Amino acid sequence: MQQAARAALSKSVHTLPELPYASNALEPVISQEIMELHHKKHHNAYVTNFNAAEEQLKEALQKNDISKAVSLQPALRFNGGGHINHSIFWKNLSPDGGKPSSELCTALDRDFGGVDNFRTQLQALSNGIQGSGWGWLGYNKVTKRLQLAACANQDPLQPTTGLIPLFGIDVWEHAYYLQYRNVRADYTKKIFDIINWVDVSERFKKASS
């Protein structure tokens, strides 16, 4: 039984994804020092802690220890959310992200009055988050419209709001403080210079199909 459980666990272990570009590729918007710290330290810690929490959960369920299983939910949400959010974030950025697809442009015009208005609204939303969290562009499959949302800490967008994540801005201080200090607004403005519109457009196409 224990051997089978270990085998099942080994198949489900989460790993740190590679960056889709060099760690200095997003300079000068995001420095190499920040990227390496953010990816290799912070994201890696979420992965490590998520794996540990999952292992504890499996052990608790095997022992029918419901109290222990319930107590692990905050750690699973925080670290699992951190892994989900950052795995999207790296792909949302690019040194050469192209332009939004015509379909996405049409949706941005309809739901925000254009790309510039969308940008202004998402920046304001992200700047206004108290403490740590994420500002998101998501797709609402019920209304079939684009929608903005803020999530606290590492709460993942879809499990929290039902919206499918298209583009997220990480406003935890570790994402920008070494370079932008306490001026979050400068960071959220500059990050649009490196948005990967190809990736965001592909996510929109998949979500809306």
VOTI-327349 format. One record per residue (C-alpha): residue in three letters; residue number from 1; x negated, y, z negated. Coordinates in nm, 4 decimals, padded with zeros to 6 digits. Each point is the difference from the previous one (the first is absolute). Layout:
N
+------+------+----------+----------+----------+
| resn | resi |     east |    north |       up |
+------+------+----------+----------+----------+
|  ALA |  NUM |        X |        Y |        Z |
...
+------+------+----------+----------+----------+
end
This chain:
209
+------+------+----------+----------+----------+
| resn | resi |     east |    north |       up |
+------+------+----------+----------+----------+
|  MET |    1 |  00.0000 |  00.0000 |  00.0000 |
|  GLN |    2 | -00.2733 |  00.2477 | -00.0951 |
|  GLN |    3 | -00.1975 | -00.0813 |  00.3129 |
|  ALA |    4 |  00.3086 |  00.0579 |  00.2153 |
|  ALA |    5 |  00.0672 |  00.3307 | -00.1741 |
|  ARG |    6 | -00.3578 |  00.1135 |  00.0585 |
|  ALA |    7 |  00.0255 | -00.0984 |  00.3657 |
|  ALA |    8 |  00.3214 |  00.1978 |  00.0401 |
|  LEU |    9 | -00.1602 |  00.2982 | -00.1706 |
|  SER |   10 | -00.3056 | -00.0107 |  00.2246 |
|  LYS |   11 |  00.2253 |  00.0243 |  00.3044 |
|  SER |   12 |  00.1754 |  00.3095 | -00.1302 |
|  VAL |   13 | -00.2998 |  00.2041 | -00.1198 |
|  HIS |   14 |  00.0063 |  00.3513 |  00.1408 |
|  THR |   15 | -00.3166 |  00.1536 |  00.1403 |
|  LEU |   16 | -00.1255 |  00.3523 |  00.0627 |
|  PRO |   17 |  00.0571 |  00.0849 |  00.3685 |
|  GLU |   18 | -00.2848 |  00.1480 |  00.1997 |
|  LEU |   19 |  00.0241 |  00.3633 |  00.1013 |
|  PRO |   20 |  00.0948 |  00.0295 |  00.3686 |
|  TYR |   21 | -00.2821 |  00.2560 |  00.0495 |
|  ALA |   22 | -00.3325 |  00.0939 | -00.1554 |
|  SER |   23 |  00.0165 |  00.1508 | -00.3477 |
|  ASN |   24 | -00.1318 |  00.3317 |  00.1351 |
|  ALA |   25 |  00.2317 |  00.0073 |  00.3033 |
|  LEU |   26 |  00.2575 |  00.2311 | -00.1583 |
|  GLU |   27 | -00.2485 |  00.2737 | -00.0893 |
|  PRO |   28 |  00.0265 |  00.2922 | -00.0514 |
|  VAL |   29 |  00.3643 | -00.0488 | -00.1096 |
|  ILE |   30 | -00.0838 | -00.2860 | -00.2356 |
|  SER |   31 | -00.3619 | -00.0506 | -00.1005 |
|  GLN |   32 | -00.1826 | -00.3297 |  00.0152 |
|  GLU |   33 | -00.0490 |  00.0115 | -00.3777 |
|  ILE |   34 |  00.3744 |  00.0228 | -00.0608 |
|  MET |   35 |  00.0800 | -00.2716 |  00.2530 |
|  GLU |   36 | -00.2463 | -00.2457 | -00.1502 |
|  LEU |   37 |  00.1122 |  00.0698 | -00.3551 |
|  HIS |   38 |  00.3676 | -00.0131 |  00.0958 |
|  HIS |   39 | -00.0272 | -00.3198 |  00.2023 |
|  LYS |   40 | -00.2697 | -00.2057 | -00.1718 |
|  LYS |   41 |  00.0816 |  00.0994 | -00.3584 |
|  HIS |   42 |  00.3621 |  00.1093 | -00.0338 |
|  HIS |   43 |  00.1692 | -00.2176 |  00.2621 |
|  ASN |   44 | -00.2183 | -00.2940 | -00.0921 |
|  ALA |   45 |  00.1044 |  00.0385 | -00.3647 |
|  TYR |   46 |  00.3684 | -00.0187 |  00.0987 |
|  VAL |   47 | -00.0665 | -00.3192 |  00.1945 |
|  THR |   48 | -00.1962 | -00.1582 | -00.2842 |
|  ASN |   49 |  00.2595 |  00.0904 | -00.2631 |
|  PHE |   50 |  00.2891 | -00.1061 |  00.2226 |
|  ASN |   51 | -00.1555 | -00.3435 |  00.0488 |
|  ALA |   52 | -00.0538 | -00.0306 | -00.3756 |
|  ALA |   53 |  00.3591 |  00.0993 | -00.0763 |
|  GLU |   54 |  00.1341 | -00.2467 |  00.2577 |
|  GLU |   55 | -00.2064 | -00.2792 | -00.1528 |
|  GLN |   56 |  00.1344 |  00.0823 | -00.3458 |
|  LEU |   57 |  00.3535 |  00.0076 |  00.1393 |
|  LYS |   58 | -00.0358 | -00.3448 |  00.1542 |
|  GLU |   59 | -00.1326 | -00.1377 | -00.3253 |
|  ALA |   60 |  00.2864 |  00.1601 | -00.1924 |
|  LEU |   61 |  00.2588 | -00.1441 |  00.2369 |
|  GLN |   62 | -00.1564 | -00.3430 | -00.0190 |
|  LYS |   63 |  00.0323 |  00.0199 | -00.3775 |
|  ASN |   64 |  00.3502 |  00.1466 |  00.0275 |
|  ASP |   65 | -00.1258 |  00.2992 | -00.1996 |
|  ILE |   66 |  00.2599 |  00.2521 |  00.1158 |
|  SER |   67 | -00.1096 |  00.2706 | -00.2429 |
|  LYS |   68 | -00.3537 | -00.0119 |  00.1367 |
|  ALA |   69 |  00.1278 |  00.0019 |  00.3584 |
|  VAL |   70 |  00.2118 |  00.3081 | -00.0656 |
|  SER |   71 | -00.2849 |  00.1798 | -00.1773 |
|  LEU |   72 | -00.2169 | -00.0393 |  00.3122 |
|  GLN |   73 |  00.2386 |  00.1881 |  00.2291 |
|  PRO |   74 | -00.1525 |  00.3487 | -00.0579 |
|  ALA |   75 | -00.3493 | -00.1303 |  00.0853 |
|  LEU |   76 |  00.1310 | -00.1770 |  00.3100 |
|  ARG |   77 |  00.1850 |  00.3117 |  00.1148 |
|  PHE |   78 | -00.2912 |  00.2362 | -00.0653 |
|  ASN |   79 | -00.2809 | -00.2095 |  00.1461 |
|  GLY |   80 |  00.2071 | -00.1614 |  00.2740 |
|  GLY |   81 |  00.1296 |  00.3428 |  00.0962 |
|  GLY |   82 | -00.3531 |  00.1370 |  00.0040 |
|  HIS |   83 | -00.1056 | -00.2773 |  00.2369 |
|  ILE |   84 |  00.3009 |  00.0518 |  00.2293 |
|  ASN |   85 | -00.0319 |  00.3787 |  00.0060 |
|  HIS |   86 | -00.3718 |  00.0121 |  00.0706 |
|  SER |   87 |  00.0185 | -00.2701 |  00.2668 |
|  ILE |   88 |  00.2422 |  00.2295 |  00.1855 |
|  PHE |   89 | -00.1980 |  00.3160 | -00.0803 |
|  TRP |   90 | -00.3240 | -00.1120 |  00.1660 |
|  LYS |   91 |  00.1828 | -00.0814 |  00.3234 |
|  ASN |   92 |  00.1995 |  00.3242 | -00.0154 |
|  LEU |   93 | -00.3268 |  00.1917 |  00.0422 |
|  SER |   94 | -00.2370 |  00.0185 |  00.2945 |
|  PRO |   95 | -00.2717 |  00.2288 |  00.1360 |
|  ASP |   96 |  00.1917 | -00.0010 |  00.3284 |
|  GLY |   97 |  00.3652 | -00.0772 | -00.0674 |
|  GLY |   98 |  00.1547 |  00.1128 |  00.3270 |
|  LYS |   99 |  00.3487 |  00.1483 |  00.0142 |
|  PRO |  100 |  00.3420 | -00.1156 | -00.1220 |
|  SER |  101 |  00.1922 | -00.2087 |  00.2511 |
|  SER |  102 |  00.2844 |  00.1638 |  00.1904 |
|  GLU |  103 |  00.2482 | -00.2065 | -00.2057 |
|  LEU |  104 | -00.1539 |  00.1169 | -00.3265 |
|  CYS |  105 | -00.0085 |  00.3611 |  00.1229 |
|  THR |  106 |  00.3707 | -00.0232 |  00.0785 |
|  ALA |  107 |  00.0713 | -00.1329 | -00.3482 |
|  LEU |  108 | -00.2148 |  00.2688 | -00.1649 |
|  ASP |  109 |  00.1833 |  00.2678 |  00.1996 |
|  ARG |  110 |  00.3377 | -00.1436 | -00.1001 |
|  ASP |  111 | -00.0708 | -00.0543 | -00.3692 |
|  PHE |  112 | -00.2420 |  00.2839 | -00.0823 |
|  GLY |  113 |  00.0240 |  00.2507 |  00.2806 |
|  GLY |  114 | -00.3358 | -00.0972 |  00.1454 |
|  VAL |  115 | -00.3468 | -00.1243 | -00.0929 |
|  ASP |  116 | -00.1043 |  00.3274 | -00.1618 |
|  ASN |  117 |  00.3052 |  00.0086 | -00.2263 |
|  PHE |  118 | -00.0562 | -00.3640 | -00.0956 |
|  ARG |  119 | -00.3582 |  00.0794 | -00.0878 |
|  THR |  120 |  00.0991 |  00.2997 | -00.2122 |
|  GLN |  121 |  00.2681 | -00.1972 | -00.1849 |
|  LEU |  122 | -00.2217 | -00.3007 | -00.0726 |
|  GLN |  123 | -00.2802 |  00.2265 | -00.1212 |
|  ALA |  124 |  00.2378 |  00.1811 | -00.2348 |
|  LEU |  125 |  00.1388 | -00.3287 | -00.1298 |
|  SER |  126 | -00.3477 | -00.1449 | -00.0575 |
|  ASN |  127 | -00.1327 |  00.3178 | -00.1626 |
|  GLY |  128 |  00.2950 |  00.0027 | -00.2389 |
|  ILE |  129 | -00.0555 | -00.3475 | -00.1414 |
|  GLN |  130 | -00.0776 |  00.0326 | -00.3697 |
|  GLY |  131 | -00.2994 | -00.2083 | -00.0930 |
|  SER |  132 | -00.0907 | -00.2882 |  00.2292 |
|  GLY |  133 |  00.2018 | -00.1472 |  00.2838 |
|  TRP |  134 |  00.0701 | -00.0094 |  00.3723 |
|  GLY |  135 |  00.1886 |  00.2093 |  00.2515 |
|  TRP |  136 |  00.1586 | -00.2118 |  00.2729 |
|  LEU |  137 |  00.1633 |  00.0150 |  00.3383 |
|  GLY |  138 |  00.2325 | -00.2979 |  00.0159 |
|  TYR |  139 |  00.2699 | -00.1443 |  00.2200 |
|  ASN |  140 |  00.3486 | -00.0635 | -00.1343 |
|  LYS |  141 |  00.1438 | -00.3047 |  00.1775 |
|  VAL |  142 |  00.3504 |  00.0778 | -00.1302 |
|  THR |  143 |  00.0236 |  00.3558 |  00.1319 |
|  LYS |  144 | -00.2516 | -00.0669 |  00.2814 |
|  ARG |  145 | -00.1775 |  00.3226 | -00.0822 |
|  LEU |  146 | -00.3394 |  00.1117 | -00.1224 |
|  GLN |  147 | -00.0146 |  00.0993 | -00.3653 |
|  LEU |  148 | -00.2555 |  00.1407 | -00.2437 |
|  ALA |  149 | -00.0504 | -00.1387 | -00.3491 |
|  ALA |  150 | -00.2403 |  00.0373 | -00.2911 |
|  CYS |  151 | -00.1073 | -00.2987 | -00.2079 |
|  ALA |  152 | -00.1672 |  00.0238 | -00.3386 |
|  ASN |  153 | -00.3279 | -00.1705 | -00.0805 |
|  GLN |  154 | -00.0389 | -00.3041 |  00.2286 |
|  ASP |  155 |  00.3695 | -00.0806 |  00.0430 |
|  PRO |  156 |  00.0326 | -00.1447 |  00.3525 |
|  LEU |  157 |  00.2444 |  00.1807 |  00.2261 |
|  GLN |  158 |  00.2162 | -00.2818 |  00.1350 |
|  PRO |  159 |  00.0659 | -00.1880 | -00.3269 |
|  THR |  160 |  00.0592 |  00.3324 | -00.1761 |
|  THR |  161 |  00.2201 |  00.1851 |  00.2511 |
|  GLY |  162 |  00.0888 | -00.2457 |  00.2765 |
|  LEU |  163 | -00.1794 |  00.2188 |  00.2550 |
|  ILE |  164 | -00.2478 | -00.1619 |  00.2363 |
|  PRO |  165 | -00.3381 |  00.1763 | -00.0358 |
|  LEU |  166 | -00.1342 |  00.1763 |  00.3080 |
|  PHE |  167 | -00.2535 |  00.2510 | -00.1365 |
|  GLY |  168 | -00.1157 |  00.0643 | -00.3541 |
|  ILE |  169 | -00.2125 |  00.2635 | -00.1696 |
|  ASP |  170 | -00.1849 | -00.1188 | -00.3088 |
|  VAL |  171 | -00.0023 |  00.2851 | -00.2510 |
|  TRP |  172 | -00.1800 | -00.1791 | -00.2789 |
|  GLU |  173 | -00.2953 |  00.2191 | -00.0932 |
|  HIS |  174 | -00.2480 | -00.2723 |  00.0907 |
|  ALA |  175 |  00.1109 |  00.0445 |  00.3629 |
|  TYR |  176 | -00.1226 |  00.3593 |  00.0233 |
|  TYR |  177 | -00.1403 |  00.1517 | -00.3213 |
|  LEU |  178 | -00.3718 | -00.0416 |  00.0764 |
|  GLN |  179 |  00.0479 |  00.2088 |  00.3135 |
|  TYR |  180 |  00.3032 |  00.2236 | -00.0563 |
|  ARG |  181 | -00.0169 |  00.0290 | -00.3798 |
|  ASN |  182 |  00.3402 |  00.0934 | -00.1377 |
|  VAL |  183 |  00.1302 |  00.1572 |  00.3225 |
|  ARG |  184 |  00.2279 | -00.2802 |  00.1127 |
|  ALA |  185 |  00.1633 |  00.2227 |  00.2626 |
|  ASP |  186 | -00.3261 |  00.0291 |  00.1960 |
|  TYR |  187 | -00.0280 | -00.3787 |  00.0115 |
|  THR |  188 |  00.3599 | -00.0620 |  00.1084 |
|  LYS |  189 | -00.0406 |  00.2625 |  00.2731 |
|  LYS |  190 | -00.3246 | -00.1402 |  00.1389 |
|  ILE |  191 |  00.1100 | -00.3630 | -00.0084 |
|  PHE |  192 |  00.2274 |  00.0679 |  00.2972 |
|  ASP |  193 | -00.3148 |  00.0552 |  00.2062 |
|  ILE |  194 | -00.0768 | -00.3702 | -00.0360 |
|  ILE |  195 |  00.3492 | -00.1542 |  00.0097 |
|  ASN |  196 |  00.0061 | -00.3114 |  00.2168 |
|  TRP |  197 |  00.3056 |  00.0786 |  00.2118 |
|  VAL |  198 | -00.0477 | -00.3235 |  00.1934 |
|  ASP |  199 |  00.0408 | -00.2024 | -00.3178 |
|  VAL |  200 |  00.2928 |  00.2104 | -00.1264 |
|  SER |  201 |  00.1722 | -00.0284 |  00.3385 |
|  GLU |  202 | -00.0425 | -00.3776 |  00.0026 |
|  ARG |  203 |  00.1446 | -00.0241 | -00.3505 |
|  PHE |  204 |  00.2963 |  00.2126 |  00.1064 |
|  LYS |  205 |  00.0600 | -00.2141 |  00.3081 |
|  LYS |  206 | -00.0030 | -00.3190 | -00.2065 |
|  ALA |  207 |  00.2200 |  00.1445 | -00.2758 |
|  SER |  208 |  00.2594 |  00.1415 |  00.2362 |
|  SER |  209 |  00.0248 | -00.2965 |  00.2353 |
+------+------+----------+----------+----------+
end
